[in-house]
Structures are given as structure tokens and as C-alpha cells.
Amino acid sequence: MASISDTTEAWWLLYQQDENPGGAVIGAVNDIRNESSYRRQMWQRAAQVYGTDLKMFGMPTKNIWDERVNFNVARNAIHTMQAKLCRQMPLPSAQTVGADFLRRFRAQQLDKFMAGTFAANSYAKIYPQLILDVLVFGTAAVKVYIQDGQPVIERVPIFDLLISEVESRYGTPRCFYHRCYMDRSVVLEMFGREDDSDDESLYGTLEERRASILAAPRPQDDDSVYLNTTRHSDQILVYEATHLASGPDADDGLRVVSVNGGMNSGTLQALPWTRHKNAGLAFLKLNATLSGVFGPSMALELASAQDEYDRLSEKIQLAHNLMGGSHILVQAGTLGKTHIDNDIGTFIEYSGSEPRTFNPQPVHPDTYAYKDMIATNMLKYLGISEMAAQSTLPAGLRQASGRALTVYDDMEDARFRVAHESVQQFHVDIGWLIVDACEEASEAGQQVEILAPGQGSLERINWSDIQMDRKEYALRCEPISALSQTKAALFAEVLELVDRKIITDRGVVARMLSLPDVEEERGLETADIDMVDKTVSLILRGKDYPDPDRRMNLPLAYDRTRKHYLKARIDGIPDEKVQALDEYLTKIEQLLTAAQAEQQAQAEAAQPPPQEAPQGAPPAASPEETANG
């Protein structure tokens, strides 16, 4: 059991005792680096198998001109797997249960907010890199924070994160350390500005922070030996340590940012950390592990097979270099090397036995078969067909129907179902990190907004307008590969849904088939309903709204507004908003009444006037007189 003296050395406990935590943070990082050095060696090996530059791990770059021709089957398999997982990029979506109009509206706006956040961060470029990280190193990570009033999604290289092996035994560590290289001038801009005097999270005085940043040495450890950090750049190491709060109401969470050296042990920032479940980081690993946070590396799983493939390739190359040329067998003393030339129609004199050519087989055919079998088995081991790795279809499916392609595609994806589900949960975790960051910024009085893509335009969404109680909704991702990806399979599947009357709205069909022209036409067809729904939304949200006018489809507007009015009363919408909706409904009634009166007047005006009987004409005989006559 740890002694009290050992416990008080923890950097977050030092801060609670009004002591400077910066030196203890760097000491903790160095200790964890030493105890997890084996993991860094595993990542180095994984990067080597994949075939990347090892400078990031402090290893010299190999001379590529000395390498023999070889094929990296492991890299090809990883890229194939990456392509499969990147076919669709799932996004978190808010779902409510039994919610009223306002909550449903906020949930819809939250979906747009999420989509706008991912788009603003160019996540479509980050996502393939994250998938590559998890395939090569076994784990990928992102950090979410607020910068300049917008959520930021940042990829964090997994080898820059440090977590205690003891704390992560059960997969729920309490401390996270992010050790990264940053330009000194950027650090000065972040923590050494004179106009940041009101920021209570900054540690010490402005002069002390600037002195610490300027005094921080350029890195000289094993990571930087081959990074040339002392030439043409001014990079320094920045340490960010996060200790999670002990519970939802605990106040012992802390985040500290420091540099190595200078005044105040290099501490630049110390702010309370109220979250007890995450450190602003989301982790992705495709398969579960027995313990810990980090997942298994696909590159390492293929390492031994790739090594055997490389050894066979080198053996075959050497054999071909030695035995691959043409040889001539002659009787000793009958011919010399000078007797052979490359002229046409020349004579070669010999005596004794006739010379003959000899072309030995450099390598036994079983060696080629064994080498090919290794490559095939590497793909099979991962559940990847050889045709998928070569982006080809079986001969029988090249002219197949969309339904057949769908079945074949589902069979290919079944092997990766667990991986797909892990990717979906990863994006749900990112969604909750965005919610956490926005809520904290809003509580601090900071305005957070995003430009969300809409139908032909961008919509500015402010977080304060859509924030909801977490008990009112949940985040989830729609299933990956819900529809086929090839055009032929997609058309066949959608048309099947139409034939079965499962889908009847042609606008929905257009959206599923990605036909923007038809979708635009649908927008015109539904303009009447959209106008009413938008106005009702403004009324229920307490916003300014336009009055109805006679150019609207008044019967439809009245009927739809009446239903919204009844639904608002059922949902318990505040009385003042229900009253505003009733007033809007009354205005529609007045327009309807006026329109009906106008139509009736026009109809009466269009009728011909009644004709008068001619003067002096005898009265017509009654039916009785006619019958008696």
C-alpha cells in the first residue's frame, strides 16, 4: 500500500495543497514513458511492417536505394481494410422518445449542429487517417475542445498519449497525459498574451509564463534525435495532464499544462476538470482486449507472415540473379568464350560434342506456390478476399443484378461487423465530447455556434438555442451499410422498396438515390406544407413569424395549423405559445372567410340576371285546368 509521502507526490494533490504541479507532471510523464517503453517498441515494429518513416520514433531512415524489390502484402491488406471501413462515415444523431415539438425541433437542430461541426473540421480528411492509425497501431484517438467559439475535432497520434499501465488495467484510467511538440511562438500566443489577464485558469504572472516558455529547451530525447529539432525550427515539448473528477459532483478534477523548465516549474495553466468519465478524448479500437485502453495492431498480427514473405522474395531474387541467365555446355577445350557473338548468320566452329544451351530452373515451383500462399493467407486471416484486395468482382458477378451485388457485398462485410459497430460507438463518443465541450463553454458565458449545411444554404446554429437536458435524448449512429454502395445495387434495392409500397414519396426516393434535381422539384411541391411548418416552428419557439396571406394554400394551412395547435396542447406547450398559435389560426380563418365571401360574390356576379316575363301575355294554365280541358 502506498505511503502518505508517496501519495502526496501526485501532481493533482500537490495543486490541492497550493504547491506547483508542473514538475510533478513532467516526472509522471517520464515515469510512464519508462514503464511503457515496450509499447513504443511494438508501435515502432508496427510502423516498420507498414513501411512508414520511423523518424517519429527516433530511428534513422533506411536507405531506400539499398532495398531489394519487394511487395508489402501487409500494407496492401491494411489499405483494403481501410477502404472497407471508410466506405461510409457515420455521424452521431440525436433521438428523443415521446418528446414534444420543441424537443424534437432541438434534436433536429442538434443533428445539423453535429453535421456542421464535422464539416467545419474537415473530418472527411481526418477519418481515413484515424482508421489507418487503428489498423497500424491498434488504437486511434481524437481530442475535442472549443476554440474561437467553435468545437474542434483534432486527431491525436496515439504515440503522443501516455496512460499508466496500472491505472488502465480495467480500461478506466483516471489520468491522461498528452505530450506533444509545439512551436514556441504558438505556445507564447496561447499562454503569454497580455490581454489574457482575466483568464483565471492561467498559472502565475504573465512574466513568469513567458519566461518559462522562452527558457524551455528544444527536445533532445530519443524521439528528437532524428527530427532536427535544433535546426530550422523552434519546437518545444508541451505537457497536458488531466485528472478526472472522482464523481459527478466531485471537485477534485484538474487539468495542468506545463513546459519543461523555467519559472514555476514550467506550469502555464491549471483549471478545474469537472468531468468524471472522459478527459476530452475518444478512443477507437476495432476489437476488444483483455485489459487496458490500447487495442491490438493489425500490422503486428501480419508481421511474421510479412517477414517470411520478404525472406522468400529475397531468396528468389538471389536465385534469379545467380541462375536466371542462359548457359552453354561445351566439351572442355573445344570452344572459348570468344567464339560466341551476337551477329546474325555467323558460324561457330567446334570439335567434339555439339555445344548445347542449359537453362536451369532458378527456384523450385513449390517455392513460388508457398510464397503466393503466404500472401493469400494473410488476406484470409483478416477476412479479406483476394478479389476485394484487387478491387475486382468474381466473373459471375461482373454483369450481375443489383440484388446479387448486394448479397455479395453483405457477405464481404459480415466479417467486419464488430469493427463497424466499434466505429459507430467511437463517433457516438465524439458526439458526447462535443456536447460536453459546448455545455462547459456555454456555462462559462462563451457563445458557441456553427454553420450547418442546409438545403442549398448554410444555417447558423447557436448552441444556447438547442441545448437540452441529457435525460431527454440519446446519441446514436445509423447502421453502416444500411444501403448498398454500388449504383446498380443501390438502384435495385430502392426500386424494390418502391415496388413493395414501402416507399411512396418520390422525394424520399430521390434523396436515397442522390438525385438533386428531383429533390429540388420535391421542394417546390411541398412548399405549402413547409411554409406552414416553418411558421408554426417560429411561433412555438417564441420567434417573430410572418402573418398568413391570401397566396397561401389556405385550406391546407388551416387544417395543418389546427393539428399543430391540438398537438401543442397535448404536449403541454406553454400557454402563451399556444395562444400565439391560436391567434395565427384565427388569422387564417379570417382570410378563409374573406376568400370564401369573395368567391361567392364573384360567382353571383358571373350569373346572368333573371329574365322577366313578356308584358300582356296570358297567364299559363294550371295543371288542373290542363287536365280538365
C-alpha positions as CSV (number, residue, x, y, z in Angstrom):
1,M,0.0,0.0,0.0
2,A,1.4,3.4,-0.9
3,S,2.5,5.6,1.9
4,I,1.3,9.1,2.6
5,S,4.5,10.6,1.3
6,D,4.1,8.7,-2.0
7,T,0.5,9.8,-2.3
8,T,1.3,13.5,-1.8
9,E,3.7,13.4,-4.8
10,A,0.8,13.1,-7.2
11,W,0.6,16.3,-9.1
12,W,-3.1,16.9,-8.6
13,L,-2.7,16.5,-4.8
14,L,0.2,19.0,-4.9
15,Y,-2.1,21.5,-6.5
16,Q,-4.7,21.0,-3.8
17,Q,-2.0,21.8,-1.3
18,D,-1.2,25.0,-3.1
19,E,2.0,23.6,-4.5
20,N,3.3,23.9,-8.0
21,P,2.3,20.8,-10.0
22,G,4.4,21.4,-13.1
23,G,7.5,19.5,-12.1
24,A,5.4,16.5,-10.9
25,V,3.5,16.4,-14.2
26,I,6.8,16.0,-16.2
27,G,8.1,13.5,-13.7
28,A,4.9,11.4,-14.1
29,V,5.2,11.5,-17.9
30,N,8.8,10.4,-17.8
31,D,8.0,7.5,-15.4
32,I,5.1,6.3,-17.6
33,R,7.4,6.5,-20.7
34,N,9.9,4.3,-19.0
35,E,7.4,1.7,-17.8
36,S,5.6,1.5,-21.2
37,S,8.8,1.5,-23.3
38,Y,7.8,-1.9,-24.6
39,R,4.6,-0.5,-26.1
40,R,6.6,2.1,-28.0
41,Q,8.8,-0.7,-29.4
42,M,5.7,-2.5,-30.5
43,W,4.5,0.6,-32.3
44,Q,7.9,1.0,-33.9
45,R,7.7,-2.6,-35.2
46,A,4.1,-2.0,-36.4
47,A,5.2,1.2,-38.3
48,Q,8.1,-0.8,-39.8
49,V,5.8,-3.5,-41.1
50,Y,3.5,-1.0,-42.6
51,G,6.5,0.7,-44.2
52,T,6.4,4.2,-42.9
53,D,9.2,6.6,-41.9
54,L,10.5,5.8,-38.4
55,K,11.8,9.3,-37.6
56,M,8.8,9.8,-35.4
57,F,10.2,7.1,-33.1
58,G,13.7,8.5,-33.0
59,M,15.0,5.9,-35.5
60,P,17.1,6.6,-38.6
61,T,15.6,6.4,-42.0
62,K,16.7,3.4,-44.1
63,N,18.5,4.0,-47.4
64,I,15.7,3.1,-49.9
65,W,18.3,2.6,-52.6
66,D,19.7,-0.4,-50.8
67,E,16.4,-2.2,-50.6
68,R,15.6,-5.0,-53.0
69,V,12.3,-5.1,-54.9
70,N,9.6,-6.4,-52.7
71,F,5.8,-6.3,-52.2
72,N,4.3,-5.2,-48.9
73,V,1.3,-7.5,-48.6
74,A,0.6,-6.3,-45.1
75,R,0.3,-2.7,-46.3
76,N,-2.0,-3.8,-49.1
77,A,-4.2,-5.7,-46.7
78,I,-4.3,-2.7,-44.3
79,H,-5.3,-0.3,-47.2
80,T,-8.0,-2.7,-48.2
81,M,-9.4,-2.9,-44.7
82,Q,-9.1,0.9,-44.5
83,A,-11.2,1.3,-47.7
84,K,-13.9,-1.0,-46.4
85,L,-14.2,0.9,-43.1
86,C,-14.2,4.3,-44.8
87,R,-17.0,3.5,-47.3
88,Q,-19.3,5.4,-45.1
89,M,-18.6,8.0,-42.4
90,P,-21.1,7.6,-39.6
91,L,-22.3,10.8,-37.8
92,P,-23.9,11.0,-34.3
93,S,-27.6,11.7,-34.4
94,A,-29.9,12.8,-31.5
95,Q,-33.0,10.7,-30.8
96,T,-35.9,11.6,-28.5
97,V,-38.6,9.4,-27.0
98,G,-42.1,10.8,-26.7
99,A,-40.8,14.4,-26.9
100,D,-42.9,17.5,-27.6
101,F,-42.4,19.7,-30.6
102,L,-39.7,21.9,-29.1
103,R,-37.6,18.9,-28.0
104,R,-38.0,17.3,-31.4
105,F,-37.0,20.5,-33.1
106,R,-33.9,20.9,-30.9
107,A,-33.0,17.3,-31.6
108,Q,-33.2,18.0,-35.4
109,Q,-31.1,21.2,-34.9
110,L,-28.6,19.2,-32.8
111,D,-28.2,16.8,-35.8
112,K,-27.4,19.8,-38.0
113,F,-25.0,21.1,-35.4
114,M,-23.2,17.8,-35.3
115,A,-23.0,17.7,-39.1
116,G,-21.8,21.2,-39.3
117,T,-19.1,20.6,-36.7
118,F,-17.8,17.5,-38.6
119,A,-17.8,19.5,-41.8
120,A,-16.1,22.6,-40.3
121,N,-13.3,20.4,-39.1
122,S,-12.8,18.7,-42.5
123,Y,-13.5,15.4,-40.7
124,A,-13.7,13.6,-44.1
125,K,-9.9,14.0,-44.3
126,I,-9.3,13.1,-40.6
127,Y,-11.4,9.9,-40.7
128,P,-9.2,7.9,-43.1
129,Q,-6.1,8.8,-41.0
130,L,-7.9,7.6,-37.8
131,I,-8.7,4.3,-39.5
132,L,-5.1,3.9,-40.6
133,D,-4.0,4.6,-37.0
134,V,-6.2,1.9,-35.5
135,L,-5.1,-0.6,-38.1
136,V,-1.4,0.0,-37.8
137,F,-1.1,0.9,-34.1
138,G,-4.2,-0.8,-32.7
139,T,-5.8,2.4,-31.3
140,A,-6.8,5.8,-32.7
141,A,-7.7,8.9,-30.6
142,V,-9.3,12.3,-31.1
143,K,-9.5,15.3,-28.8
144,V,-12.5,17.7,-28.7
145,Y,-12.3,21.3,-27.4
146,I,-13.7,24.8,-28.1
147,Q,-11.6,27.3,-29.9
148,D,-12.7,30.7,-31.2
149,G,-16.3,29.8,-30.4
150,Q,-16.4,26.6,-32.4
151,P,-15.9,22.9,-31.5
152,V,-12.6,21.5,-32.7
153,I,-12.0,17.8,-33.5
154,E,-8.3,17.1,-33.5
155,R,-6.6,13.8,-34.3
156,V,-4.1,12.9,-31.6
157,P,-1.2,10.5,-32.6
158,I,-1.5,7.6,-30.3
159,F,2.2,7.6,-29.5
160,D,1.8,11.1,-28.1
161,L,-0.6,9.8,-25.4
162,L,0.6,8.3,-22.1
163,I,-1.5,6.3,-19.7
164,S,-0.3,4.4,-16.6
165,E,-0.4,0.7,-17.1
166,V,-1.6,0.2,-13.6
167,E,-4.5,2.7,-13.9
168,S,-5.6,1.4,-17.3
169,R,-5.7,-2.3,-16.1
170,Y,-9.5,-2.3,-16.2
171,G,-9.8,0.1,-19.1
172,T,-10.9,3.1,-17.0
173,P,-7.8,5.2,-16.1
174,R,-8.2,8.4,-14.1
175,C,-5.1,10.3,-15.5
176,F,-4.3,11.1,-19.1
177,Y,-1.1,12.7,-20.4
178,H,-0.7,14.3,-23.8
179,R,2.9,15.0,-24.7
180,C,3.4,16.9,-28.0
181,Y,5.7,19.1,-29.9
182,M,4.6,22.7,-30.5
183,D,6.2,25.8,-31.9
184,R,7.5,28.1,-29.2
185,S,5.8,31.2,-30.7
186,V,2.4,29.3,-30.8
187,V,2.8,28.5,-27.1
188,L,3.6,32.1,-26.4
189,E,0.4,33.2,-28.3
190,M,-1.7,30.7,-26.3
191,F,-0.3,31.4,-22.8
192,G,1.8,34.6,-22.9
193,R,-0.6,37.2,-24.2
194,E,-1.1,40.5,-22.3
195,D,-4.9,40.6,-23.0
196,D,-5.5,37.3,-21.2
197,S,-5.2,38.8,-17.7
198,D,-8.8,38.0,-16.9
199,D,-8.3,34.2,-17.5
200,E,-8.2,32.7,-14.1
201,S,-7.0,29.4,-15.3
202,L,-3.6,30.8,-16.3
203,Y,-0.9,30.0,-13.7
204,G,1.3,32.6,-12.2
205,T,2.0,36.0,-13.8
206,L,2.4,36.9,-17.4
207,E,6.2,37.4,-16.9
208,E,6.6,34.0,-15.3
209,R,4.7,32.2,-18.0
210,R,6.7,33.9,-20.8
211,A,9.9,33.2,-19.0
212,S,9.1,29.6,-18.7
213,I,8.2,29.3,-22.4
214,L,11.3,31.1,-23.5
215,A,13.5,29.0,-21.2
216,A,12.1,25.6,-22.3
217,P,14.8,23.7,-24.1
218,R,14.5,22.1,-27.5
219,P,13.8,18.4,-27.1
220,Q,16.9,16.2,-27.0
221,D,15.5,12.9,-26.0
222,D,15.3,9.7,-28.2
223,D,12.2,11.0,-30.0
224,S,14.0,14.0,-31.4
225,V,17.4,12.6,-32.3
226,Y,16.5,12.4,-36.0
227,L,13.9,15.2,-36.0
228,N,16.3,18.0,-36.4
229,T,14.6,20.0,-33.7
230,T,17.6,22.2,-33.2
231,R,17.8,23.3,-36.8
232,H,15.3,25.3,-38.9
233,S,12.6,25.1,-36.2
234,D,11.9,26.1,-32.7
235,Q,9.9,23.2,-31.3
236,I,9.4,22.6,-27.6
237,L,7.6,19.9,-25.6
238,V,4.3,20.8,-24.1
239,Y,2.7,18.5,-21.5
240,E,-1.0,18.4,-20.8
241,A,-2.1,16.3,-17.8
242,T,-5.8,15.6,-17.0
243,H,-7.0,14.0,-13.7
244,L,-10.7,13.1,-13.9
245,A,-13.1,14.1,-11.1
246,S,-13.9,11.3,-8.7
247,G,-17.7,11.6,-9.3
248,P,-20.3,13.8,-11.0
249,D,-20.4,16.2,-8.0
250,A,-16.7,16.0,-7.0
251,D,-14.4,19.0,-7.3
252,D,-11.0,17.2,-7.4
253,G,-10.6,17.1,-11.2
254,L,-7.7,19.1,-12.6
255,R,-6.0,19.8,-15.9
256,V,-2.5,21.2,-16.0
257,V,-0.5,22.5,-19.0
258,S,3.3,22.9,-18.5
259,V,6.6,23.0,-20.3
260,N,10.0,21.7,-19.2
261,G,11.9,24.2,-17.1
262,G,11.7,27.9,-16.4
263,M,9.8,29.6,-13.6
264,N,7.0,27.9,-11.6
265,S,8.4,24.6,-12.8
266,G,7.1,25.5,-16.2
267,T,3.4,25.5,-15.2
268,L,1.3,27.5,-17.7
269,Q,-2.3,26.7,-16.9
270,A,-4.3,24.9,-14.2
271,L,-8.0,24.7,-14.4
272,P,-10.7,22.6,-12.7
273,W,-11.8,19.5,-14.7
274,T,-15.4,18.7,-13.8
275,R,-15.9,15.6,-16.0
276,H,-15.6,12.3,-14.3
277,K,-15.9,10.0,-17.3
278,N,-13.6,11.4,-20.0
279,A,-10.6,13.7,-20.5
280,G,-11.9,15.2,-23.7
281,L,-10.5,12.2,-25.6
282,A,-12.3,9.4,-27.6
283,F,-10.5,6.2,-28.3
284,L,-11.2,3.7,-31.2
285,K,-10.1,0.1,-31.2
286,L,-11.7,-2.4,-33.5
287,N,-11.5,-5.4,-31.3
288,A,-11.8,-5.8,-27.5
289,T,-8.8,-6.6,-25.5
290,L,-8.3,-8.5,-22.2
291,S,-7.2,-5.4,-20.4
292,G,-6.1,-1.8,-20.9
293,V,-7.0,1.0,-23.2
294,F,-4.9,0.2,-26.3
295,G,-6.1,-2.3,-28.9
296,P,-4.3,-5.0,-31.0
297,S,-2.4,-3.9,-34.1
298,M,-3.3,-5.5,-37.4
299,A,0.2,-4.7,-38.7
300,L,1.8,-6.7,-35.8
301,E,-0.6,-9.6,-36.5
302,L,0.8,-9.7,-40.1
303,A,4.4,-9.1,-39.1
304,S,5.7,-12.7,-39.1
305,A,4.0,-13.6,-42.3
306,Q,5.3,-10.4,-44.0
307,D,8.9,-11.3,-42.8
308,E,8.6,-14.8,-44.3
309,Y,7.3,-13.3,-47.5
310,D,10.3,-10.9,-47.5
311,R,12.7,-13.8,-46.9
312,L,11.3,-15.8,-49.8
313,S,11.3,-12.8,-52.0
314,E,15.0,-12.2,-51.3
315,K,15.8,-15.9,-51.9
316,I,14.0,-15.9,-55.2
317,Q,15.7,-12.7,-56.3
318,L,19.2,-14.1,-55.4
319,A,18.4,-17.3,-57.2
320,H,17.3,-15.5,-60.4
321,N,20.4,-13.3,-60.3
322,L,22.6,-16.4,-60.0
323,M,20.9,-18.9,-62.2
324,G,18.5,-16.8,-64.3
325,G,20.8,-16.4,-67.4
326,S,21.4,-18.7,-70.3
327,H,24.3,-21.1,-70.1
328,I,26.2,-23.1,-72.8
329,L,27.6,-26.6,-72.1
330,V,30.7,-27.4,-74.2
331,Q,33.3,-30.1,-74.1
332,A,36.4,-28.9,-72.3
333,G,39.0,-27.4,-74.7
334,T,36.7,-27.2,-77.7
335,L,35.3,-23.7,-77.6
336,G,36.4,-20.5,-75.9
337,K,34.2,-17.6,-74.7
338,T,35.4,-15.5,-77.7
339,H,33.8,-17.9,-80.1
340,I,30.3,-16.6,-79.2
341,D,28.9,-13.3,-80.6
342,N,25.6,-11.7,-81.3
343,D,25.9,-11.2,-85.0
344,I,23.3,-12.7,-87.4
345,G,24.2,-15.7,-89.5
346,T,27.7,-16.2,-88.0
347,F,29.5,-19.6,-87.9
348,I,30.7,-21.2,-84.7
349,E,33.4,-23.8,-85.1
350,Y,33.7,-26.6,-82.6
351,S,35.2,-30.0,-82.4
352,G,34.0,-33.0,-80.5
353,S,30.5,-32.9,-79.0
354,E,28.0,-30.3,-80.1
355,P,27.6,-27.4,-77.7
356,R,24.1,-27.1,-76.1
357,T,22.3,-24.5,-74.1
358,F,21.4,-25.0,-70.5
359,N,18.7,-23.1,-68.7
360,P,18.3,-24.3,-65.1
361,Q,15.2,-23.6,-63.1
362,P,16.3,-20.9,-60.6
363,V,13.7,-21.9,-57.9
364,H,11.5,-24.9,-57.4
365,P,7.8,-24.3,-58.4
366,D,6.7,-25.2,-54.9
367,T,8.7,-22.2,-53.6
368,Y,6.6,-19.8,-55.8
369,A,3.4,-21.6,-54.6
370,Y,4.5,-21.2,-51.0
371,K,5.2,-17.5,-51.4
372,D,1.8,-16.9,-53.1
373,M,0.1,-19.0,-50.4
374,I,1.5,-16.7,-47.7
375,A,0.1,-13.6,-49.4
376,T,-3.3,-15.2,-49.8
377,N,-3.4,-16.5,-46.2
378,M,-2.6,-13.0,-44.9
379,L,-5.7,-11.6,-46.6
380,K,-7.8,-14.6,-45.5
381,Y,-6.6,-14.2,-41.9
382,L,-8.2,-10.7,-41.9
383,G,-11.3,-11.8,-43.7
384,I,-10.4,-10.1,-46.9
385,S,-11.0,-11.9,-50.2
386,E,-8.2,-11.7,-52.8
387,M,-10.6,-10.1,-55.2
388,A,-11.5,-7.4,-52.7
389,A,-7.8,-6.7,-52.3
390,Q,-7.5,-6.3,-56.1
391,S,-10.8,-4.3,-56.4
392,T,-12.3,-6.9,-58.8
393,L,-15.5,-8.9,-58.9
394,P,-16.0,-12.6,-59.5
395,A,-16.5,-13.5,-63.1
396,G,-20.1,-14.5,-62.4
397,L,-21.0,-11.1,-60.9
398,R,-19.5,-8.7,-63.4
399,Q,-22.8,-8.5,-65.2
400,A,-25.0,-9.4,-62.2
401,S,-28.1,-7.6,-61.0
402,G,-28.0,-5.1,-58.2
403,R,-29.6,-7.6,-55.8
404,A,-26.8,-10.1,-56.4
405,L,-24.2,-7.4,-55.8
406,T,-25.9,-6.5,-52.5
407,V,-25.8,-10.1,-51.3
408,Y,-22.1,-10.4,-52.3
409,D,-21.4,-7.1,-50.5
410,D,-23.1,-8.2,-47.3
411,M,-21.1,-11.4,-47.3
412,E,-17.9,-9.4,-47.5
413,D,-19.0,-7.0,-44.7
414,A,-20.2,-9.7,-42.3
415,R,-16.7,-10.4,-41.2
416,F,-16.2,-6.8,-40.1
417,R,-19.5,-6.3,-38.2
418,V,-17.7,-5.9,-34.8
419,A,-15.3,-3.4,-36.4
420,H,-18.3,-1.4,-37.9
421,E,-20.0,-1.3,-34.5
422,S,-16.8,-0.1,-32.8
423,V,-16.6,2.7,-35.4
424,Q,-20.2,3.7,-34.7
425,Q,-19.6,3.8,-31.0
426,F,-16.5,5.8,-31.5
427,H,-18.5,8.5,-33.3
428,V,-21.1,8.5,-30.6
429,D,-18.3,9.1,-28.1
430,I,-17.1,12.1,-30.2
431,G,-20.7,13.4,-30.3
432,W,-20.9,13.4,-26.5
433,L,-17.5,15.1,-26.3
434,I,-18.9,17.9,-28.5
435,V,-21.8,18.2,-26.1
436,D,-19.5,18.3,-23.1
437,A,-17.3,21.0,-24.6
438,C,-20.3,23.1,-25.7
439,E,-22.0,22.9,-22.4
440,E,-18.9,23.9,-20.5
441,A,-18.3,26.8,-22.8
442,S,-21.9,27.9,-22.5
443,E,-21.7,27.8,-18.7
444,A,-18.6,29.9,-18.9
445,G,-20.5,32.6,-20.8
446,Q,-18.9,31.8,-24.2
447,Q,-21.0,31.8,-27.3
448,V,-20.7,28.6,-29.4
449,E,-22.1,28.4,-32.9
450,I,-21.6,26.6,-36.1
451,L,-22.6,26.9,-39.7
452,A,-24.6,23.9,-40.6
453,P,-25.3,22.7,-44.2
454,G,-28.9,23.0,-45.2
455,Q,-30.9,22.7,-48.4
456,G,-28.9,24.9,-50.8
457,S,-27.7,27.2,-48.0
458,L,-25.9,27.4,-44.6
459,E,-27.7,27.8,-41.3
460,R,-26.1,29.5,-38.3
461,I,-26.9,27.4,-35.2
462,N,-26.2,28.7,-31.7
463,W,-25.6,26.1,-29.0
464,S,-27.7,28.0,-26.5
465,D,-30.8,27.7,-28.8
466,I,-30.6,23.9,-29.0
467,Q,-29.2,22.8,-25.6
468,M,-31.3,20.1,-24.0
469,D,-31.3,18.1,-20.8
470,R,-29.3,14.9,-21.4
471,K,-32.1,12.9,-19.9
472,E,-34.3,14.0,-22.8
473,Y,-32.3,12.4,-25.7
474,A,-29.7,9.9,-26.7
475,L,-27.0,9.9,-29.3
476,R,-26.6,7.0,-31.8
477,C,-25.3,6.3,-35.2
478,E,-27.3,4.9,-38.0
479,P,-26.1,1.4,-39.0
480,I,-23.3,1.3,-41.5
481,S,-24.1,-0.2,-44.9
482,A,-27.8,0.2,-44.5
483,L,-28.0,0.6,-48.2
484,S,-25.7,-0.7,-50.9
485,Q,-22.9,1.4,-52.2
486,T,-22.6,0.5,-55.9
487,K,-25.0,2.3,-58.2
488,A,-26.5,-0.9,-59.6
489,A,-27.2,-2.4,-56.2
490,L,-28.5,0.8,-54.8
491,F,-31.0,1.3,-57.7
492,A,-32.2,-2.3,-57.4
493,E,-32.7,-2.1,-53.7
494,V,-34.5,1.3,-53.7
495,L,-36.8,0.2,-56.6
496,E,-37.6,-3.0,-54.7
497,L,-38.8,-0.8,-51.7
498,V,-40.9,1.2,-54.1
499,D,-42.5,-1.9,-55.7
500,R,-43.4,-3.2,-52.3
501,K,-45.1,0.2,-51.4
502,I,-42.6,0.6,-48.5
503,I,-41.6,4.0,-50.0
504,T,-44.1,6.1,-51.9
505,D,-42.7,9.6,-51.7
506,R,-40.7,10.2,-54.8
507,G,-38.7,12.9,-52.9
508,V,-37.5,10.3,-50.5
509,V,-36.6,8.0,-53.4
510,A,-34.6,10.9,-55.0
511,R,-32.8,11.6,-51.8
512,M,-31.9,7.9,-51.4
513,L,-30.6,7.8,-55.0
514,S,-28.8,11.2,-54.6
515,L,-30.7,12.9,-57.4
516,P,-30.6,16.6,-56.5
517,D,-32.7,17.8,-59.4
518,V,-35.7,15.6,-58.4
519,E,-35.2,16.7,-54.8
520,E,-35.4,20.3,-55.8
521,E,-38.6,19.6,-57.6
522,R,-39.9,17.9,-54.5
523,G,-39.1,21.1,-52.6
524,L,-41.4,23.1,-54.8
525,E,-44.2,20.5,-54.4
526,T,-44.0,20.6,-50.6
527,A,-43.6,24.4,-50.3
528,D,-47.1,24.8,-49.0
529,I,-46.6,22.4,-46.1
530,D,-43.0,23.6,-45.5
531,M,-44.2,27.2,-45.2
532,V,-46.8,26.2,-42.6
533,D,-44.5,24.0,-40.6
534,K,-41.8,26.7,-40.6
535,T,-44.2,29.3,-39.3
536,V,-45.5,27.0,-36.6
537,S,-41.9,26.3,-35.5
538,L,-41.2,30.0,-35.2
539,I,-44.3,30.5,-33.1
540,L,-43.6,27.6,-30.7
541,R,-40.0,28.8,-30.3
542,G,-41.1,32.3,-29.4
543,K,-39.6,33.9,-32.5
544,D,-41.1,36.5,-34.9
545,Y,-43.2,35.0,-37.6
546,P,-44.9,36.2,-40.8
547,D,-48.7,36.6,-40.9
548,P,-50.6,34.4,-43.3
549,D,-51.5,35.8,-46.7
550,R,-54.1,35.1,-49.3
551,R,-51.5,33.5,-51.7
552,M,-51.1,30.5,-49.3
553,N,-53.0,27.3,-49.7
554,L,-55.4,28.5,-47.0
555,P,-57.4,25.3,-46.6
556,L,-54.2,23.2,-46.2
557,A,-52.7,25.9,-43.9
558,Y,-55.8,25.9,-41.7
559,D,-56.0,22.1,-41.4
560,R,-52.3,21.7,-40.6
561,T,-52.1,24.6,-38.2
562,R,-55.2,23.2,-36.4
563,K,-53.5,19.9,-35.9
564,H,-50.3,21.6,-34.7
565,Y,-52.5,23.5,-32.2
566,L,-54.1,20.4,-30.8
567,K,-50.7,18.6,-30.6
568,A,-49.2,21.6,-28.8
569,R,-52.0,21.4,-26.2
570,I,-51.4,17.7,-25.8
571,D,-47.6,18.2,-25.4
572,G,-48.1,20.8,-22.7
573,I,-46.6,23.7,-24.6
574,P,-46.7,27.0,-22.5
575,D,-50.0,28.8,-22.7
576,E,-48.5,32.0,-24.3
577,K,-47.2,30.0,-27.2
578,V,-50.4,28.0,-27.6
579,Q,-52.3,31.4,-27.5
580,A,-50.0,32.7,-30.3
581,L,-50.7,29.6,-32.3
582,D,-54.5,30.2,-31.8
583,E,-54.2,33.8,-33.0
584,Y,-52.3,32.6,-36.1
585,L,-55.1,30.1,-36.7
586,T,-57.7,32.9,-36.3
587,K,-56.0,35.0,-38.9
588,I,-56.1,32.1,-41.3
589,E,-59.8,31.7,-40.6
590,Q,-60.4,35.4,-41.4
591,L,-58.6,35.0,-44.7
592,L,-60.5,31.9,-45.5
593,T,-63.8,33.7,-44.7
594,A,-62.8,36.7,-46.8
595,A,-61.7,34.4,-49.6
596,Q,-65.0,32.5,-49.5
597,A,-67.0,35.7,-49.5
598,E,-65.0,37.0,-52.4
599,Q,-65.5,33.8,-54.3
600,Q,-69.3,33.8,-53.6
601,A,-69.5,37.5,-54.8
602,Q,-67.6,36.6,-57.9
603,A,-69.9,33.6,-58.5
604,E,-73.0,35.8,-58.1
605,A,-71.6,38.4,-60.4
606,A,-70.9,35.9,-63.0
607,Q,-74.5,34.5,-63.0
608,P,-76.9,36.1,-65.7
609,P,-79.7,38.3,-64.3
610,P,-83.2,36.6,-64.1
611,Q,-85.4,37.2,-67.3
612,E,-88.8,38.9,-66.8
613,A,-92.0,37.5,-68.4
614,P,-93.3,39.4,-71.6
615,Q,-95.9,42.1,-70.9
616,G,-99.6,41.3,-71.8
617,A,-99.0,37.6,-72.2
618,P,-101.9,35.4,-70.8
619,P,-101.2,33.6,-67.6
620,A,-100.1,30.0,-68.0
621,A,-102.8,27.4,-67.4
622,S,-102.6,25.5,-64.1
623,P,-102.1,21.7,-64.1
624,E,-105.8,21.2,-63.0
625,E,-107.1,23.3,-65.9
626,T,-104.9,21.5,-68.3
627,A,-106.1,18.1,-67.1
628,N,-109.8,19.1,-67.2
629,G,-109.5,20.7,-70.6
